Every structure is written in C-alpha cells, then in structure tokens.
Amino acid sequence: MKKFLSIGIMALVCASCQLENSKYGTLSDMWNDNGTQEPKVIEPMVSVEQIRSDKISEPKIVPTPKYASDVERLRQNIVMKVAGENYVVYEYSDVRIDDVASLASAYCYEYSMGKKAYLRDIYMYRNHKRRATFDCVNLASQ
C-alpha cells in the first residue's frame, strides 16, 4: 500500500513539474524569470529537410527472376512419373504440394471420369526431389 501511495505522490509531483515547465520556452528562461513575464507558447522543434531531386541515389540491385512465369516454374519442376486409371504419381522439387495437388485434381477429373484426387503419400526421392501419389476416387459412390 505504501508503494502505491509513494508512486501516486511521485506521479503528482512529476505532473505539477511538467505543468510549471510548460510555460517556459527554455531552461534559461525558467531560471531568469522573475514572475512578471508572460508564458511563452512553445512550438515544436521539428527540422524538416527538403529532399532534392538532383541528389544521386545509389543503384539498387534487383535480382533477376529464376523463372519467366509461374507456369514455367511449374513446368520445369513437376513431372508426372506414373499414371493409371485410379492413381497418379508426380515427382517435384522447388514447388509446394498444393501446386502438385491442383494438377492431380485436374488429371483425376479429366481422365477418371469426374473423380477427385486424394493424397496417399509423399516420400523423398533422389537428389532432394519428392514423389507424391494421389488416388483418384469418388467417395460419394462408396
């Protein structure tokens, strides 16, 4: 309780000091004040530097894109390895599994008469490539 009381008193003293100091422009004005002077209005001391357009900026290094487009990235990194009537296997690298899943979904819909693609498994293959197997099934008929 004493700690809270002392904190409250300190906050009150600090607030009164801030109120007293706000009527003076600088510390020298406060020490030289005899009480007869009008309080000064304090304007914020902000320094704004004009940006000149003739300044030479440093050249920015922009990396060249690895692929020309997203379609080119998918075309280079996803390969269909095995395809059957009820499943499809894709080998991929440098792409996410949801990109591969969209291809598998399109394959199952087109070649398996409207069936949907469900991910069976993913496993690592040679050279840090992955293989994903998708089953083409129609769960509504089961």
C-alpha positions in Angstrom: 0.0 0.0 0.0 2.9 2.3 0.8 4.4 1.6 -2.6 1.2 2.6 -4.4 0.9 5.8 -2.3 4.5 6.8 -3.0 4.1 6.1 -6.7 1.0 8.2 -6.8 2.7 11.1 -5.0 5.6 10.9 -7.4 3.3 11.0 -10.4 1.5 14.1 -8.9 4.8 15.8 -8.3 6.0 15.0 -11.8 2.8 16.3 -13.4 3.0 19.5 -11.5 6.6 20.0 -12.6 5.6 19.4 -16.2 2.8 21.9 -15.9 5.2 24.5 -14.4 7.9 23.9 -17.0 5.4 24.1 -19.9 5.1 27.9 -19.6 8.8 28.5 -20.3 10.5 28.3 -23.6 13.9 27.1 -22.4 15.7 26.3 -19.1 17.5 29.7 -19.2 14.1 31.4 -19.4 12.9 29.5 -16.4 16.0 30.4 -14.3 15.9 34.1 -15.3 12.1 34.5 -14.7 11.0 36.9 -12.0 7.4 36.1 -12.3 6.5 39.1 -14.4 7.0 37.6 -17.8 4.1 36.2 -19.9 4.2 32.5 -20.5 5.6 31.6 -23.9 3.9 29.5 -26.4 6.1 26.5 -27.2 6.2 25.4 -30.8 7.6 22.0 -31.6 11.2 22.0 -32.7 11.0 20.0 -35.9 13.6 20.1 -38.5 12.4 19.1 -42.0 15.0 18.6 -44.6 13.9 19.1 -48.2 14.6 16.1 -50.4 16.3 17.3 -53.5 15.6 15.5 -56.8 19.1 16.2 -58.1 20.8 14.0 -55.5 22.4 10.9 -56.9 20.9 7.8 -55.4 22.8 4.6 -55.0 22.0 2.0 -57.7 19.6 -0.7 -56.4 20.5 -4.3 -57.1 17.4 -6.1 -58.3 17.8 -9.9 -58.6 16.8 -11.4 -61.9 13.9 -13.8 -61.6 14.7 -17.5 -61.8 11.7 -18.3 -63.9 9.9 -16.3 -66.5 6.4 -17.0 -65.1 4.6 -19.3 -62.6 3.6 -21.6 -65.4 7.2 -22.0 -66.4 8.2 -22.7 -62.8 5.6 -25.5 -62.6 6.5 -26.9 -66.0 10.2 -27.2 -65.0 9.7 -28.6 -61.5 6.8 -31.0 -61.7 7.0 -34.3 -63.7 4.3 -37.0 -64.0 6.1 -40.3 -63.4 3.3 -42.9 -63.3 -0.4 -42.5 -64.3 -3.1 -45.1 -64.0 -6.9 -45.1 -64.1 -7.1 -44.8 -60.3 -3.9 -43.1 -59.3 -1.2 -40.7 -60.5 2.4 -40.1 -59.2 4.2 -36.8 -59.6 7.9 -36.0 -58.9 8.5 -32.4 -57.9 11.1 -30.0 -56.4 11.1 -26.3 -55.7 7.3 -26.1 -55.6 4.7 -26.7 -52.9 2.5 -29.7 -52.6 -0.7 -27.6 -53.2 0.6 -26.8 -56.7 1.0 -30.5 -57.4 -2.4 -31.3 -55.9 -4.1 -28.9 -58.3 -2.5 -30.8 -61.2 -3.5 -34.1 -59.7 -7.1 -32.9 -59.2 -7.3 -31.8 -62.9 -5.9 -35.2 -64.0 -8.3 -37.2 -61.9 -11.3 -35.1 -63.1 -10.4 -35.4 -66.7 -9.1 -39.0 -67.1 -11.0 -40.8 -64.3 -14.5 -39.5 -65.2 -15.1 -36.8 -62.6 -13.3 -38.4 -59.7 -11.4 -36.4 -57.1 -7.7 -36.6 -56.2 -6.7 -37.6 -52.6 -3.1 -37.6 -51.4 -2.0 -41.1 -50.5 1.7 -40.4 -49.6 4.8 -38.2 -50.1 8.3 -39.5 -49.9 11.8 -38.3 -50.6 13.5 -39.5 -53.8 16.9 -39.0 -55.3 18.5 -35.5 -55.4 16.2 -34.0 -52.9 13.1 -34.5 -55.0 9.8 -35.7 -53.7 7.2 -38.0 -55.1 3.6 -37.7 -54.3 1.0 -40.3 -55.0 -2.6 -39.3 -55.5 -5.6 -41.7 -55.6 -8.5 -40.9 -57.9 -11.6 -41.8 -56.0 -15.3 -40.9 -55.8 -16.3 -41.0 -52.2 -19.9 -40.3 -52.9 -20.4 -43.7 -54.6 -18.8 -45.7 -51.8 
